[in-house]
Amino acid sequence: MNDILEPGMLVRHPGAPEWGTGQVQSRIGDRITVNFADAGKRVIDARRIGLEIVTNGAAG
């Protein structure tokens, strides 16, 4: 799933819904940098976490 992520896409972290919607900043190998609305910038290990794509553009 994380293989299709690219900068600008909106995602959610399934284990941290309180972080809100995040925007992918970059993806280099298995490291995905995401700027979350309520948690700031986080680097996600794609080998361990499958981010959920937000398809309707809803924030929060």
C-alpha positions, 0 to 999 in steps of 0.5 A: 500500500505504501508503495503508491504514496507520493508527495501531496497525498493525504493519509492517516496513521491507523494506530494514531487516529488522534494525529488527524490527516497528514500530507505526505512530504516525501518517500525515500525507500521505506521512510515516509515523511508526513506532516500531520494536522495534530502531530506535526512532521513524523517519519514513518517506517513503511515496513512497519506501518501501512498508512491509510489513504484519505480519498475524499480530501477530508481533513481532521 
